[in-house]
Amino acid sequence: MEKLKNAFEEAIYKLNPNVQTPVCFKDYYKNLVSQIANTGSVFRAVQANQTVAADALGGAREQIVGVSSDEELTNMIMYQNAYNASSRYINVVSEMLDHILSTLGR
């Protein structure tokens, strides 16, 4: 039991090669959890910064391209309707002229 107690209280463990101070098992565990939490916090901040940068780049690309898919689709539908209306108008005028010529041609 004494050996087990000494193994937990003896300051012989080093967390990583960059930390030269030996610590006991309890402090080693505490430092390990702290280091993992700090690393997670740093990675979360890096991820947030990368997301902001990606969104900014996407916005800048859209500004340069300058094409909105929704706006282009709206314009396409509007021009298609205008083309259909013009086509019907020309057909009506053609039928009227055909009717006038056939009636006067007799």
DSSP file (Angstrom, degrees, kcal/mol; ACC not computed):
  #  RESIDUE AA STRUCTURE BP1 BP2  ACC     N-H-->O    O-->H-N    N-H-->O    O-->H-N    TCO  KAPPA ALPHA  PHI   PSI    X-CA   Y-CA   Z-CA
    1    1 A M     >        0   0    0      0, 0.0     4,-2.4     0, 0.0     5,-0.2   0.000 360.0 360.0 360.0 -37.2    0.0    0.0    0.0
    2    2 A E  H  >  +     0   0    0      1,-0.2     4,-2.5     2,-0.2     5,-0.2   0.887 360.0  51.5 -65.0 -38.1    2.9    2.3    0.8
    3    3 A K  H  > S+     0   0    0      2,-0.2     4,-2.1     1,-0.2    -1,-0.2   0.899 110.2  49.1 -64.8 -40.2    4.4    1.8   -2.7
    4    4 A L  H  > S+     0   0    0      2,-0.2     4,-1.4     1,-0.2    -2,-0.2   0.912 111.4  49.0 -65.8 -41.6    1.1    2.6   -4.3
    5    5 A K  H  X S+     0   0    0     -4,-2.4     4,-1.6     1,-0.2     3,-0.2   0.914 111.8  49.2 -62.8 -43.4    0.8    5.8   -2.2
    6    6 A N  H  X S+     0   0    0     -4,-2.5     4,-2.2     1,-0.2    -1,-0.2   0.855 105.4  58.0 -65.8 -34.8    4.3    6.8   -3.1
    7    7 A A  H  < S+     0   0    0     -4,-2.1    18,-0.3     1,-0.2    -1,-0.2   0.849 110.7  43.3 -64.0 -33.5    3.6    6.2   -6.8
    8    8 A F  H  < S+     0   0    0     -4,-1.4    17,-1.1    -3,-0.2    18,-0.8   0.803 121.6  38.3 -81.0 -29.4    0.8    8.7   -6.6
    9    9 A E  H  < S+     0   0    0     -4,-1.6     2,-0.3    15,-0.2    -2,-0.2   0.622  89.3 102.5 -98.9 -14.4    2.6   11.3   -4.5
   10   10 A E     <  -     0   0    0     -4,-2.2     2,-1.5    -5,-0.2     3,-0.3  -0.547  69.6-135.5 -75.9 131.3    6.1   11.1   -6.0
   11   11 A A        +     0   0    0     -2,-0.3    13,-0.3     1,-0.2    -1,-0.1  -0.631  66.6 114.1 -89.8  81.9    6.9   13.9   -8.4
   12   12 A I        +     0   0    0     -2,-1.5     2,-0.3    11,-0.7    -1,-0.2   0.401  45.3 100.2-126.8  -3.0    8.5   12.1  -11.3
   13   13 A Y  B     -A   23   0A   0     10,-2.1    10,-2.9    -3,-0.3     2,-0.4  -0.681  50.5-160.9 -95.2 140.4    6.1   12.5  -14.2
   14   14 A K        -     0   0    0     -2,-0.3     6,-0.1     8,-0.2     4,-0.0  -0.973  13.4-146.1-119.3 134.4    6.5   15.1  -16.9
   15   15 A L  S    S-     0   0    0     -2,-0.4    -1,-0.1     6,-0.4     5,-0.1   0.916  75.7 -22.6 -67.6 -45.6    3.5   16.2  -19.0
   16   16 A N  S >  S-     0   0    0      3,-0.4     3,-1.3     1,-0.0    -1,-0.2  -0.951  72.8 -90.6-156.2 171.2    5.4   16.7  -22.3
   17   17 A P  T 3  S+     0   0    0      0, 0.0    -2,-0.0     0, 0.0    -1,-0.0   0.734 121.5  58.9 -63.8 -20.6    9.0   17.3  -23.4
   18   18 A N  T 3  S+     0   0    0      1,-0.1     2,-0.7     2,-0.0    -3,-0.0   0.730  96.0  67.7 -80.2 -21.1    8.4   21.1  -23.3
   19   19 A V    <   +     0   0    0     -3,-1.3    -3,-0.4     1,-0.1    -1,-0.1  -0.890  58.4 178.5-102.7 114.2    7.5   21.0  -19.6
   20   20 A Q        +     0   0    0     -2,-0.7    -1,-0.1    -6,-0.1    -2,-0.0   0.561  49.1 102.0 -93.3  -9.6   10.6   20.1  -17.5
   21   21 A T        -     0   0    0      1,-0.0    -6,-0.4     0, 0.0     2,-0.2  -0.649  68.9-137.1 -79.9 119.4    9.0   20.4  -14.1
   22   22 A P        -     0   0    0      0, 0.0     2,-0.3     0, 0.0    -8,-0.2  -0.487  25.4-173.1 -74.2 146.3    8.2   16.9  -12.7
   23   23 A V  B     -A   13   0A   0    -10,-2.9   -10,-2.1    -2,-0.2   -11,-0.7  -0.885  24.8-102.5-134.1 165.0    4.8   16.6  -11.0
   24   24 A C     >  -     0   0    0     -2,-0.3     4,-2.7   -13,-0.3   -15,-0.2  -0.286  45.1 -96.0 -80.2 174.2    3.0   13.9   -9.0
   25   25 A F  H  > S+     0   0    0    -17,-1.1     4,-2.4   -18,-0.3     5,-0.2   0.887 123.3  50.0 -62.5 -41.4    0.2   11.8  -10.5
   26   26 A K  H  > S+     0   0    0    -18,-0.8     4,-2.2     1,-0.2    -1,-0.2   0.930 114.9  43.4 -63.4 -45.6   -2.6   14.0   -9.3
   27   27 A D  H  > S+     0   0    0      2,-0.2     4,-2.9     1,-0.2    -2,-0.2   0.851 110.8  56.6 -68.8 -33.2   -1.0   17.1  -10.6
   28   28 A Y  H  X S+     0   0    0     -4,-2.7     4,-2.4     2,-0.2    -2,-0.2   0.934 109.4  45.3 -60.8 -46.2   -0.1   15.3  -13.9
   29   29 A Y  H  X S+     0   0    0     -4,-2.4     4,-2.4     2,-0.2     5,-0.2   0.911 113.6  49.7 -63.9 -42.7   -3.8   14.5  -14.4
   30   30 A K  H  X S+     0   0    0     -4,-2.2     4,-2.0     1,-0.2    -2,-0.2   0.914 113.2  46.2 -62.9 -43.8   -4.9   18.0  -13.5
   31   31 A N  H  X S+     0   0    0     -4,-2.9     4,-2.7     2,-0.2    -2,-0.2   0.871 110.8  53.6 -67.3 -37.1   -2.3   19.5  -15.9
   32   32 A L  H  X S+     0   0    0     -4,-2.4     4,-2.3     2,-0.2    -2,-0.2   0.936 110.3  45.9 -63.2 -46.9   -3.3   17.0  -18.7
   33   33 A V  H  X S+     0   0    0     -4,-2.4     4,-2.3     1,-0.2    -2,-0.2   0.905 113.5  50.5 -62.4 -41.3   -7.0   18.0  -18.4
   34   34 A S  H  X S+     0   0    0     -4,-2.0     4,-2.5    -5,-0.2    -2,-0.2   0.911 110.3  49.1 -63.2 -43.1   -6.0   21.7  -18.4
   35   35 A Q  H  X S+     0   0    0     -4,-2.7     4,-2.4     2,-0.2    -2,-0.2   0.900 111.5  49.1 -65.0 -40.9   -3.8   21.3  -21.5
   36   36 A I  H  X S+     0   0    0     -4,-2.3     4,-2.5     2,-0.2    -1,-0.2   0.906 111.9  49.3 -64.7 -41.3   -6.6   19.4  -23.4
   37   37 A A  H  X S+     0   0    0     -4,-2.3     4,-2.3     2,-0.2    -2,-0.2   0.913 112.1  47.9 -64.3 -42.4   -9.1   22.1  -22.5
   38   38 A N  H  X S+     0   0    0     -4,-2.5     4,-2.3     2,-0.2    -2,-0.2   0.905 111.9  49.5 -65.3 -41.0   -6.7   24.9  -23.6
   39   39 A T  H  X S+     0   0    0     -4,-2.4     4,-2.7     2,-0.2    -2,-0.2   0.912 111.0  50.1 -63.8 -42.7   -6.0   23.1  -26.9
   40   40 A G  H  X S+     0   0    0     -4,-2.5     4,-2.3     1,-0.2    -2,-0.2   0.895 110.2  50.4 -61.3 -40.8   -9.7   22.6  -27.5
   41   41 A S  H  X S+     0   0    0     -4,-2.3     4,-2.1     2,-0.2    -2,-0.2   0.907 111.2  48.1 -64.1 -42.1  -10.3   26.3  -26.8
   42   42 A V  H  X S+     0   0    0     -4,-2.3     4,-2.5     2,-0.2    -2,-0.2   0.924 112.4  48.6 -64.3 -44.6   -7.6   27.3  -29.2
   43   43 A F  H  X S+     0   0    0     -4,-2.7     4,-2.5     1,-0.2    -2,-0.2   0.868 109.6  52.7 -65.1 -35.7   -8.9   25.0  -31.9
   44   44 A R  H  X S+     0   0    0     -4,-2.3     4,-2.3     2,-0.2    -1,-0.2   0.912 110.5  47.7 -65.1 -41.6  -12.5   26.4  -31.4
   45   45 A A  H  X S+     0   0    0     -4,-2.1     4,-2.4     2,-0.2    -2,-0.2   0.901 111.9  49.7 -65.4 -40.6  -11.1   29.9  -31.9
   46   46 A V  H  X S+     0   0    0     -4,-2.5     4,-2.6     2,-0.2    -2,-0.2   0.914 110.9  50.1 -63.4 -42.4   -9.2   28.8  -35.0
   47   47 A Q  H  X S+     0   0    0     -4,-2.5     4,-2.3     2,-0.2    -2,-0.2   0.911 110.6  49.3 -62.9 -42.4  -12.4   27.2  -36.4
   48   48 A A  H  X S+     0   0    0     -4,-2.3     4,-2.2     2,-0.2    -1,-0.2   0.914 112.3  48.1 -63.1 -42.7  -14.4   30.3  -35.7
   49   49 A N  H  X S+     0   0    0     -4,-2.4     4,-2.5     1,-0.2    -2,-0.2   0.892 111.0  50.7 -65.1 -39.5  -11.8   32.5  -37.4
   50   50 A Q  H  X S+     0   0    0     -4,-2.6     4,-2.7     2,-0.2    -2,-0.2   0.888 109.5  51.0 -65.2 -38.6  -11.7   30.1  -40.4
   51   51 A T  H  X S+     0   0    0     -4,-2.3     4,-2.4     2,-0.2    -2,-0.2   0.923 111.2  47.6 -64.0 -44.2  -15.5   30.2  -40.7
   52   52 A V  H  X S+     0   0    0     -4,-2.2     4,-2.4     1,-0.2    -2,-0.2   0.918 113.3  48.4 -62.6 -43.0  -15.5   34.0  -40.6
   53   53 A A  H  X S+     0   0    0     -4,-2.5     4,-2.5     2,-0.2    -2,-0.2   0.909 111.5  49.3 -64.7 -42.0  -12.7   34.1  -43.3
   54   54 A A  H  X S+     0   0    0     -4,-2.7     4,-2.3     2,-0.2    -2,-0.2   0.906 112.1  48.4 -64.8 -41.0  -14.6   31.6  -45.5
   55   55 A D  H  X S+     0   0    0     -4,-2.4     4,-2.3     2,-0.2    -2,-0.2   0.902 111.9  49.6 -64.8 -40.4  -17.8   33.6  -45.3
   56   56 A A  H  X S+     0   0    0     -4,-2.4     4,-2.5     2,-0.2    -2,-0.2   0.907 111.4  48.7 -64.9 -41.7  -15.9   36.8  -46.1
   57   57 A L  H  X S+     0   0    0     -4,-2.5     4,-2.4     2,-0.2    -2,-0.2   0.893 110.2  51.7 -65.3 -38.9  -14.2   35.2  -49.1
   58   58 A G  H  X S+     0   0    0     -4,-2.3     4,-2.1     2,-0.2    -2,-0.2   0.911 111.3  47.6 -62.6 -42.2  -17.6   33.9  -50.3
   59   59 A G  H  X S+     0   0    0     -4,-2.3     4,-1.9     2,-0.2    -2,-0.2   0.903 111.7  49.8 -64.8 -41.8  -19.1   37.4  -50.0
   60   60 A A  H  X S+     0   0    0     -4,-2.5     4,-2.0     2,-0.2    -2,-0.2   0.892 110.0  51.2 -64.4 -39.2  -16.1   38.9  -51.8
   61   61 A R  H  X S+     0   0    0     -4,-2.4     4,-2.8     1,-0.2     5,-0.3   0.908 109.0  50.7 -64.2 -41.7  -16.4   36.3  -54.6
   62   62 A E  H  X S+     0   0    0     -4,-2.1     4,-2.8     1,-0.2     5,-0.3   0.870 108.9  52.2 -64.0 -36.0  -20.1   37.1  -55.0
   63   63 A Q  H  < S+     0   0    0     -4,-1.9    -1,-0.2     2,-0.2    -2,-0.2   0.897 112.8  44.5 -66.3 -39.4  -19.3   40.8  -55.2
   64   64 A I  H  < S+     0   0    0     -4,-2.0    -2,-0.2     1,-0.2    -1,-0.2   0.933 117.3  43.7 -71.2 -45.2  -16.8   40.2  -58.0
   65   65 A V  H  < S-     0   0    0     -4,-2.8    -2,-0.2    -5,-0.2    -3,-0.2   0.925  86.6-167.2 -66.4 -43.8  -19.0   37.8  -59.9
   66   66 A G     <  +     0   0    0     -4,-2.8     2,-0.5    -5,-0.3    -3,-0.1   0.674  38.8 127.0  68.4  19.5  -22.0   40.1  -59.4
   67   67 A V        -     0   0    0     -5,-0.3     2,-0.6     4,-0.0    -1,-0.2  -0.940  42.1-163.0-114.4 123.6  -24.5   37.5  -60.5
   68   68 A S     >  -     0   0    0     -2,-0.5     4,-2.7     1,-0.2     5,-0.2  -0.919  10.5-152.4-102.9 122.1  -27.5   36.7  -58.3
   69   69 A S  H  > S+     0   0    0     -2,-0.6     4,-2.3     1,-0.2     5,-0.2   0.892  96.4  50.0 -60.6 -41.4  -29.2   33.4  -59.3
   70   70 A D  H  > S+     0   0    0      2,-0.2     4,-2.2     1,-0.2    -1,-0.2   0.921 112.2  46.9 -64.8 -43.6  -32.5   34.5  -58.0
   71   71 A E  H  > S+     0   0    0      1,-0.2     4,-2.4     2,-0.2    -2,-0.2   0.907 112.5  49.5 -65.2 -41.8  -32.4   37.9  -59.9
   72   72 A E  H  X S+     0   0    0     -4,-2.7     4,-2.4     2,-0.2    -1,-0.2   0.893 110.7  50.2 -65.3 -39.1  -31.3   36.2  -63.1
   73   73 A L  H  X S+     0   0    0     -4,-2.3     4,-2.2    -5,-0.2    -1,-0.2   0.898 110.1  50.7 -65.3 -40.4  -34.1   33.6  -62.8
   74   74 A T  H  X S+     0   0    0     -4,-2.2     4,-2.2     2,-0.2    -2,-0.2   0.926 112.1  47.0 -61.7 -45.5  -36.6   36.4  -62.2
   75   75 A N  H  X S+     0   0    0     -4,-2.4     4,-2.7     1,-0.2     5,-0.2   0.898 110.0  53.4 -63.4 -40.2  -35.4   38.3  -65.3
   76   76 A M  H  X S+     0   0    0     -4,-2.4     4,-2.2     1,-0.2    -1,-0.2   0.918 110.2  46.6 -62.9 -43.2  -35.5   35.2  -67.4
   77   77 A I  H  X S+     0   0    0     -4,-2.2     4,-2.3     2,-0.2    -1,-0.2   0.910 112.5  50.9 -64.2 -42.0  -39.1   34.5  -66.5
   78   78 A M  H  X S+     0   0    0     -4,-2.2     4,-2.1     1,-0.2    -2,-0.2   0.929 112.7  45.0 -62.0 -45.8  -40.0   38.1  -67.2
   79   79 A Y  H  X S+     0   0    0     -4,-2.7     4,-2.4     2,-0.2    -1,-0.2   0.849 110.9  54.3 -68.2 -34.0  -38.3   38.1  -70.7
   80   80 A Q  H  X S+     0   0    0     -4,-2.2     4,-2.4    -5,-0.2    -1,-0.2   0.920 109.4  47.4 -65.2 -42.9  -39.9   34.7  -71.5
   81   81 A N  H  X S+     0   0    0     -4,-2.3     4,-2.4     2,-0.2    -2,-0.2   0.901 111.7  50.8 -64.0 -40.2  -43.3   36.1  -70.7
   82   82 A A  H  X S+     0   0    0     -4,-2.1     4,-2.4     2,-0.2    -2,-0.2   0.897 110.0  50.2 -64.0 -39.8  -42.6   39.2  -72.8
   83   83 A Y  H  X S+     0   0    0     -4,-2.4     4,-2.5     2,-0.2    -2,-0.2   0.922 110.6  49.3 -64.0 -44.3  -41.5   37.0  -75.7
   84   84 A N  H  X S+     0   0    0     -4,-2.4     4,-2.3     2,-0.2    -2,-0.2   0.905 111.5  49.2 -61.9 -41.7  -44.7   34.9  -75.5
   85   85 A A  H  X S+     0   0    0     -4,-2.4     4,-2.3     2,-0.2    -2,-0.2   0.917 111.9  48.5 -65.0 -42.4  -46.8   38.1  -75.5
   86   86 A S  H  X S+     0   0    0     -4,-2.4     4,-2.5     2,-0.2    -2,-0.2   0.898 110.2  52.2 -63.5 -40.3  -44.9   39.4  -78.5
   87   87 A S  H  X S+     0   0    0     -4,-2.5     4,-2.2     1,-0.2    -2,-0.2   0.918 110.1  47.7 -62.8 -44.2  -45.3   36.1  -80.3
   88   88 A R  H  X S+     0   0    0     -4,-2.3     4,-2.4     2,-0.2    -1,-0.2   0.902 110.9  52.2 -63.4 -40.0  -49.1   36.2  -79.7
   89   89 A Y  H  X S+     0   0    0     -4,-2.3     4,-2.7     1,-0.2    -2,-0.2   0.925 110.2  47.7 -61.2 -45.9  -49.3   39.8  -80.9
   90   90 A I  H  X S+     0   0    0     -4,-2.5     4,-2.6     1,-0.2    -1,-0.2   0.893 111.1  51.5 -64.9 -38.9  -47.5   39.0  -84.1
   91   91 A N  H  X S+     0   0    0     -4,-2.2     4,-2.5     2,-0.2    -1,-0.2   0.905 110.9  47.9 -63.4 -41.3  -49.8   35.9  -84.6
   92   92 A V  H  X S+     0   0    0     -4,-2.4     4,-2.6     2,-0.2    -2,-0.2   0.934 113.1  47.4 -65.2 -45.6  -52.9   38.1  -84.1
   93   93 A V  H  X S+     0   0    0     -4,-2.7     4,-2.7     1,-0.2     5,-0.2   0.905 112.5  50.6 -61.9 -40.9  -51.6   40.8  -86.5
   94   94 A S  H  X S+     0   0    0     -4,-2.6     4,-2.6     1,-0.2    -2,-0.2   0.918 111.3  47.2 -63.2 -43.7  -50.7   38.1  -89.1
   95   95 A E  H  X S+     0   0    0     -4,-2.5     4,-2.6     2,-0.2    -2,-0.2   0.897 111.8  51.2 -64.6 -39.5  -54.2   36.6  -88.8
   96   96 A M  H  X S+     0   0    0     -4,-2.6     4,-2.9     2,-0.2    -2,-0.2   0.938 112.4  45.7 -62.5 -46.5  -55.8   40.0  -89.2
   97   97 A L  H  X S+     0   0    0     -4,-2.7     4,-2.9     1,-0.2     5,-0.3   0.907 113.1  50.3 -63.3 -41.0  -53.7   40.8  -92.3
   98   98 A D  H  X S+     0   0    0     -4,-2.6     4,-2.4    -5,-0.2    -1,-0.2   0.917 112.5  47.0 -62.4 -42.6  -54.5   37.3  -93.7
   99   99 A H  H  X S+     0   0    0     -4,-2.6     4,-2.3     2,-0.2    -2,-0.2   0.910 113.4  48.1 -64.6 -43.6  -58.2   37.9  -93.0
  100  100 A I  H  X S+     0   0    0     -4,-2.9     4,-3.0     2,-0.2     5,-0.3   0.930 114.6  45.7 -64.1 -45.2  -58.1   41.4  -94.6
  101  101 A L  H  X S+     0   0    0     -4,-2.9     4,-1.7     1,-0.2    -2,-0.2   0.892 114.3  47.3 -67.4 -38.8  -56.3   40.2  -97.6
  102  102 A S  H  < S+     0   0    0     -4,-2.4     4,-0.3    -5,-0.3    -1,-0.2   0.870 116.0  45.4 -70.2 -34.3  -58.5   37.2  -98.1
  103  103 A T  H >< S+     0   0    0     -4,-2.3     3,-0.7    -5,-0.2    -2,-0.2   0.918 120.0  38.6 -74.0 -43.5  -61.6   39.3  -97.6
  104  104 A L  H 3< S+     0   0    0     -4,-3.0    -2,-0.2     1,-0.2    -3,-0.2   0.714 106.1  68.1 -79.2 -20.4  -60.5   42.1  -99.9
  105  105 A G  T 3<        0   0    0     -4,-1.7    -1,-0.2    -5,-0.3    -2,-0.2   0.579 360.0 360.0 -76.0  -8.5  -58.9   39.8 -102.4
  106  106 A R    <         0   0    0     -3,-0.7    -1,-0.3    -4,-0.3    -2,-0.1   0.445 360.0 360.0 -83.5 360.0  -62.3   38.4 -103.5
